[in-house]
Amino acid sequence: MPEFAKMNYFGHERALPNWFWTGETKMNCLSKSIKQSLEHAYAHHIQRLMVTGNFALLAGIHPDALDEWYLGIYIDAIEWVEITNTRGMSQFADGGIVGTKPYVSSANYIQKMGNYCSNCVYEYGKKTGEKACPFNSLYWRFYEVNRPLLEKNPRIGMMYVTLNKMSDTHKKELFEQAEKYLSGIESL
Ligand code: SF4
């Protein structure tokens, strides 16, 4: 500190969607986690790391905005603890001082960890097309966009092996889907 508080390894610039302050999103995992956080000033570790934090990282939200959100709403958010968890572990904005890899996942992980997906407008098993879960296309877009920063990381090399094996057509569909979702992020 104080440099740590401004680190932004991926250069993320997107504003925090307004629904982070209301929970009014069709994505059930985010809606439930955010509404619970706003109401009780508390969320489980997985809700923080793998639902809200995961989405923010995949969507390229500015880490300053996410830091302010966590600091503002959680009862246990004291800055010296919160900032290492948010900017370091959750957003990998420090480039790996706290963690060794970014904590991101597609819908598959969220589906396994809870029951949000069974009551969602989106389908966790769909990557593209109508009702495809946004986490899926955003996940692969994240790896593609950040390839120069992540490809050499030994903990995530396998993701690039998988990505490199995908057909150009499939990748094009995935990345177009992700960009469509990002351009309409307020209405997800
Ligand atoms: S389908 Fe996607 S958006 Fe909906 S609850 Fe599951 S992970 Fe969240």
Residues whose N, C-alpha, C, O or C-beta is under 5 A from the ligand:
A	BS01	SF4	M27 N28 C29 A107 I110 Y116 C117 C120 Y122 E123 Y124 C133 F135
